[in-house]
């Protein structure tokens, strides 16, 4: 199904702003697979004269031949004499022969494939950039999905291209408000559930048919053997990692609520030093994150024993909660039954955890719009040994603090939620306190009156979505 390009306004604006600058621009744009880098770059380039080259996993000679053909097809002067360039230096120098009536836009997608087949390419590019390209009206974009490769082999200090990039952007997944554009006719609740299941990965969002109900999409486009999303996690795990059985065990443990290092160790029985290494790899891939209370110090975050691990990728969280444990039945066509008896009864509880993330995203939008009682510089969760607060935001010097609670349930939220929130954080704090509540299903009249008297902000899901 063909759909219009949605979202990515910030990334497109960033690229355009660089494009409008004079002289040479060397940009590095990277992010995990499926995040939408290629589509975003194609969308940016579509109304501009450009050269777009997608690298492949091939030999250096094959890569050079393919790049040569793409460049020579632009009818540069060298095309009168050559069918392919004899070296990468000649090929990259040929970029200067592109039409100069507008800025020369050159995009090399999956640049790591090019470098892996010829490790000298960064040095060749660096020399040419220093000698000529930086002084020309050219914009060269290097894109890649291998985040560790880009960070360690392109951007790191020891590498030739270090310090040459005029712009570096790591693409993240879409936020909730961009992602729900894929389902314009869904109810606020179904939009929230779709995001909780698929996250902000455009490739995943496109697998759902907006003309089908949420339940139909889950059955047909996740639980059904043979569909893209059914095998997506297994494919990515094999593509990015070795020892996939070990990683499956770790992610499953976290999905079941084992969030401390000691709990994951007890569940998996993997040696702690090795376990930390495995978790670090998953963090680099953007699948898992280590979270600390928003008031935590830098020293606390450096302690490998501290912090809570959680799955950041919504689809991975859904997969390990509902697909992975039921693979045997799903392999034999049990999708409708698994949805009815495993997914549907637990879906609201599953979505409730993501509702906290959505509420934080919403507060960031409110913060940027300047409509909150103060401008916060930190926002996240807070917890100690006995209590947990869904949202805590602080200003730069900690003199003002905003506490929030999220309720994703069918009943209206009442005053008990507000009183409970007010009791959780020590009143001896020197900070001026503000409160906000988020609800799936509106608020009682009693709470609305109380909130009006105390200046408590109330946010209902349907208003947040709209």
C-alpha positions in Angstrom: 0.0 0.0 0.0 1.4 3.4 -1.0 1.2 6.1 1.6 2.2 9.7 1.6 5.4 10.7 3.5 4.5 11.6 7.1 6.4 13.3 9.9 10.1 14.1 10.1 9.6 17.9 9.8 12.5 18.6 12.2 14.9 16.4 10.3 13.8 17.8 6.9 14.2 21.3 8.3 17.7 20.5 9.6 18.7 19.2 6.2 17.3 22.2 4.4 19.0 24.7 6.7 22.3 23.0 5.9 21.5 22.9 2.2 20.9 26.7 2.3 24.3 27.4 3.8 27.1 28.5 1.5 30.1 26.4 0.6 30.7 22.8 1.5 28.6 20.8 3.8 29.6 17.3 5.0 26.7 15.8 7.0 26.5 12.5 8.8 23.0 11.1 9.4 22.7 7.8 11.2 20.3 5.7 13.2 19.1 2.2 13.7 17.6 0.1 10.9 13.9 0.8 9.9 14.0 4.3 11.4 13.3 6.0 8.1 16.6 7.5 7.1 16.5 6.5 3.4 12.9 7.7 3.0 13.6 11.0 4.8 16.7 11.6 2.5 14.7 10.8 -0.6 11.9 13.1 0.5 14.4 15.9 1.1 16.1 15.3 -2.3 13.0 14.8 -4.4 12.6 18.4 -5.6 16.4 19.0 -5.9 19.0 18.0 -8.5 20.9 15.3 -6.7 23.0 12.1 -6.8 21.6 9.4 -4.6 23.8 6.3 -4.2 22.7 3.3 -2.0 25.7 1.2 -1.1 25.5 -2.6 -1.1 27.3 -5.4 0.6 29.7 -6.1 -2.2 33.3 -6.2 -3.2 35.2 -2.9 -3.5 35.4 -3.2 -7.3 31.7 -3.9 -7.6 31.0 -0.9 -5.3 33.2 1.4 -7.3 31.7 0.3 -10.6 28.2 0.8 -9.4 29.0 4.3 -8.0 30.8 5.2 -11.2 27.7 4.3 -13.3 25.4 6.3 -11.1 27.7 9.4 -11.3 28.5 9.1 -15.0 24.8 8.8 -15.7 24.6 12.5 -14.7 26.3 13.3 -18.0 29.4 14.9 -16.4 32.3 15.6 -18.8 34.1 12.5 -17.8 31.3 10.4 -19.2 32.6 11.2 -22.7 35.7 9.2 -22.0 35.0 6.7 -19.2 32.5 3.9 -18.4 33.9 3.5 -14.9 36.4 5.3 -12.7 39.7 3.5 -12.0 39.9 4.6 -8.4 37.8 6.1 -5.6 39.8 9.3 -5.6 38.9 9.8 -9.3 35.3 8.9 -8.6 34.9 11.4 -5.7 36.8 14.0 -7.6 34.2 13.5 -10.3 31.5 15.0 -8.0 33.0 18.4 -8.8 31.9 17.9 -12.4 28.2 17.8 -11.4 26.0 20.7 -12.5 26.9 23.7 -10.4 24.0 25.9 -11.2 22.5 24.8 -7.9 24.1 23.3 -4.9 25.5 19.8 -5.7 23.6 17.4 -3.5 25.3 14.0 -3.1 23.8 11.3 -0.7 25.7 8.1 0.0 23.3 5.8 1.8 24.6 2.9 4.0 28.1 4.4 3.9 29.4 1.7 6.3 29.1 -0.9 3.5 31.4 1.2 1.3 34.0 1.5 4.0 33.8 -2.2 5.0 34.8 -3.2 1.5 37.6 -0.5 1.4 38.8 0.9 4.7 40.8 3.5 2.9 37.7 5.4 1.8 37.5 7.7 4.8 41.1 8.8 4.2 40.5 9.4 0.5 37.4 11.5 1.3 39.2 13.4 4.1 42.1 14.4 1.8 39.7 15.5 -1.0 37.5 17.4 1.5 40.5 19.2 2.9 41.9 20.1 -0.5 38.7 20.9 -2.6 35.3 19.9 -1.5 34.9 22.1 1.6 35.4 25.2 -0.6 32.8 24.1 -3.2 29.0 24.6 -3.2 28.4 20.9 -2.4 26.4 19.0 0.2 27.7 15.5 0.9 25.5 13.4 3.1 26.8 10.1 4.6 24.1 7.9 6.0 24.3 4.6 7.9 22.4 2.1 10.0 25.3 0.6 11.8 25.4 3.1 14.7 28.4 1.6 16.4 30.3 1.7 13.1 29.4 5.3 12.4 30.3 6.4 16.0 33.6 4.4 16.2 34.8 4.3 12.6 33.6 7.7 11.2 33.1 10.1 14.1 35.7 8.9 16.6 38.8 11.1 17.2 41.2 8.5 15.8 39.5 8.4 12.4 40.3 10.4 9.2 36.9 12.1 9.0 37.0 13.3 12.6 36.3 17.0 12.8 35.3 17.3 9.1 31.5 16.9 9.5 29.7 20.2 9.5 26.6 18.5 10.9 25.8 15.2 12.7 22.3 14.0 13.3 21.3 10.7 14.9 17.8 10.0 13.8 15.5 8.7 16.5 12.1 7.1 16.1 9.1 9.3 15.6 7.3 10.6 18.7 3.7 9.7 19.5 2.3 12.8 17.8 4.0 12.0 14.5 3.3 8.3 14.7 -0.5 8.6 15.1 -0.7 10.4 11.8 -0.5 6.9 10.3 -4.0 6.2 11.8 -6.1 9.3 11.2 -9.5 7.5 11.7 -8.6 5.6 14.9 -10.1 6.6 18.2 -7.7 8.2 20.7 -7.5 4.9 22.6 -6.7 2.9 19.5 -4.1 5.5 18.4 -2.5 5.1 21.8 -2.6 1.3 21.6 -1.1 1.3 18.1 1.8 3.5 19.2 2.3 1.4 22.3 2.5 -1.7 20.1 4.5 -0.3 17.1 6.4 2.6 18.5 7.7 5.4 16.2 9.4 3.2 13.6 7.9 4.1 10.2 8.5 0.7 8.7 6.5 -0.9 11.5 3.7 1.7 11.3 3.3 1.0 7.6 2.6 -2.6 8.2 -0.8 -1.8 9.8 -3.7 -1.1 7.5 -5.6 2.0 8.8 -8.8 0.6 7.2 -8.7 -2.4 9.5 -9.5 -2.3 13.2 -6.7 -2.5 15.8 -7.6 -6.1 16.7 -7.7 -7.1 13.0 -4.3 -5.5 12.5 -2.8 -7.3 15.5 -4.1 -10.7 14.3 -3.3 -10.2 10.6 -0.1 -8.1 10.7 1.7 -9.3 13.8 0.4 -12.7 15.0 0.0 -14.2 11.6 2.9 -16.4 10.4 4.3 -15.0 7.2 3.6 -11.3 7.8 6.5 -8.9 8.0 6.2 -8.1 11.7 6.0 -11.7 12.8 9.6 -12.4 11.8 11.0 -8.8 12.1 12.5 -9.1 15.6 14.1 -12.5 14.8 15.5 -11.0 11.6 17.0 -7.9 13.3 18.5 -10.0 16.1 20.3 -12.3 13.7 21.3 -9.2 11.6 22.8 -7.2 14.4 23.9 -9.7 17.1 25.5 -13.0 17.6 24.4 -15.4 20.4 20.7 -14.5 19.7 19.5 -17.2 22.1 21.3 -15.4 24.9 19.8 -12.0 23.9 16.3 -13.5 23.7 16.7 -14.8 27.2 17.8 -11.3 28.5 15.1 -9.3 26.7 12.4 -11.8 27.8 13.5 -11.4 31.4 13.3 -7.6 31.2 9.9 -7.9 29.4 8.6 -9.9 32.4 9.5 -7.1 34.8 13.0 -7.9 35.9 14.5 -4.5 35.7 17.4 -4.5 38.1 20.8 -6.1 37.1 20.5 -8.5 40.0 17.0 -9.5 39.0 18.0 -10.1 35.3 21.0 -12.1 36.6 18.8 -14.2 38.8 16.3 -14.9 36.0 18.9 -15.6 33.3 21.8 -17.1 35.4 24.2 -15.3 33.1 27.5 -14.2 34.7 27.2 -10.6 35.8 30.2 -9.3 33.9 29.0 -10.9 30.7 25.5 -9.8 31.3 26.6 -6.1 31.6 28.3 -6.5 28.2 25.2 -8.0 26.6 23.0 -5.2 28.0 25.4 -2.6 26.8 25.1 -4.0 23.2 21.3 -3.9 23.5 21.5 -0.3 24.7 23.7 0.7 21.7 21.0 -0.8 19.4 18.3 1.3 21.1 16.4 -1.8 22.2 17.0 -1.4 26.0 17.9 1.6 28.1 19.1 2.0 31.7 17.0 4.5 33.6 17.7 6.5 36.7 15.5 8.7 38.9 15.4 12.1 37.3 17.0 13.6 40.5 19.9 11.1 40.2 23.5 12.2 40.0 26.2 11.6 37.3 28.0 9.4 39.9 25.0 7.2 40.3 24.6 6.7 36.6 28.2 5.5 36.4 27.6 2.6 38.8 26.8 -0.5 36.8 24.8 -1.9 39.7 22.4 1.0 39.8 19.5 2.0 37.6 16.6 0.1 36.1 16.7 -1.6 32.7 13.6 -1.3 30.4 12.8 -2.1 26.8 12.6 1.2 24.9 11.5 -0.2 21.6 7.7 -0.6 21.8 7.5 -3.3 19.2 10.2 -5.4 20.9 8.3 -5.0 24.2 5.1 -6.2 22.5 6.9 -9.0 20.7 8.5 -10.4 23.9 5.3 -10.0 25.9 2.9 -11.7 23.5 4.5 -13.2 20.4 7.7 -14.8 21.6 6.1 -16.7 24.5 3.4 -18.1 22.2 5.5 -18.9 19.1 4.6 -22.6 19.2 0.8 -22.0 18.9 1.3 -19.2 16.4 3.4 -21.4 14.1 0.3 -23.7 13.8 -2.1 -20.9 13.0 -3.3 -20.0 16.4 -3.3 -16.2 15.9 -7.1 -15.5 16.6 -6.9 -17.6 19.8 -3.7 -16.0 21.1 -5.2 -12.5 20.5 -8.5 -13.4 22.3 -7.0 -15.2 25.3 -3.4 -13.7 25.7 -3.4 -10.2 24.1 -6.8 -8.7 24.5 -7.2 -9.3 28.3 -3.7 -7.7 29.0 -3.7 -5.0 26.3 -4.8 -2.1 28.5 -2.3 -2.9 31.2 0.4 -3.1 28.5 -0.6 0.2 27.0 -0.7 1.9 30.5 3.1 1.6 30.8 3.6 3.4 27.4 1.0 6.0 28.4 3.6 7.3 30.9 6.1 7.9 28.0 3.4 9.6 25.9 2.6 11.9 28.8 6.2 12.9 29.1 6.3 13.6 25.4 3.2 15.7 25.8 4.8 17.7 28.6 7.9 18.4 26.5 5.6 19.9 23.8 3.9 22.0 26.5 7.3 23.0 27.9 8.5 24.1 24.4 5.3 26.0 23.9 5.9 27.9 27.2 2.5 27.2 28.7 3.6 25.5 31.9 4.1 27.3 35.2 7.8 27.2 34.7 10.3 25.9 32.1 11.8 22.6 33.1 15.2 21.4 32.1 14.9 17.8 33.3 11.9 15.4 33.1 11.6 11.7 33.8 10.5 9.2 36.4 11.4 9.2 40.1 11.5 6.4 42.6 13.0 5.3 45.9 12.6 2.1 48.0 9.0 2.7 48.8 7.4 5.1 46.3 7.4 5.8 42.5 6.3 8.9 40.7 5.4 8.6 37.0 6.5 12.1 36.0 8.9 14.5 37.7 10.1 17.7 36.0 12.6 20.2 37.5 13.8 23.6 36.5 17.5 24.5 36.1 18.3 25.1 39.8 15.7 22.7 41.3 13.7 25.5 42.9 10.5 24.4 41.1 9.2 20.9 40.6 6.3 19.4 38.7 4.9 16.0 39.8 2.6 13.9 37.6 0.6 10.7 37.8 -0.8 8.8 34.8 -3.9 6.6 35.0 -4.8 4.5 32.0 -8.1 2.9 33.0 -11.8 3.0 32.1 -12.9 4.7 35.3 -12.7 8.4 35.8 -9.7 9.6 37.9 -10.7 10.8 41.3 -9.2 12.9 44.2 -7.5 9.8 45.8 -5.0 9.9 42.9 -4.1 13.5 43.6 -3.7 13.0 47.4 -1.6 9.9 46.9 0.7 11.9 44.5 1.1 14.7 47.0 2.1 12.3 49.8 4.8 10.6 47.7 7.5 13.2 47.7 8.8 14.8 50.9 7.1 18.1 51.7 10.3 19.2 53.4 11.7 19.8 49.9 12.7 23.5 49.3 11.3 23.4 45.8 7.9 25.0 44.9 5.6 22.1 44.0 3.2 21.9 41.1 1.0 18.9 40.2 -0.5 17.4 37.0 -2.7 14.3 36.3 -3.1 12.4 33.1 -6.2 10.2 32.5 -7.5 7.9 29.8 -11.1 8.5 30.9 -11.6 12.0 32.2 -11.8 13.2 35.8 -14.6 13.2 38.4 -16.3 16.5 39.1 -14.9 16.4 42.6 -11.4 16.2 41.3 -12.0 19.0 38.8 -13.1 21.3 41.6 -10.2 20.3 43.8 -7.8 20.8 40.9 -9.2 24.3 40.2 -8.7 25.3 43.8 -5.1 24.0 44.0 -3.9 24.9 40.5 -3.5 21.2 39.5 -3.3 20.6 35.7 -5.5 17.9 34.3 -4.9 16.3 30.9 -7.3 13.8 29.3 -6.1 11.4 26.6 -8.5 12.6 23.9 -7.3 16.2 24.4 -3.7 15.2 24.3 -4.2 13.3 21.1 -6.1 16.0 19.4 
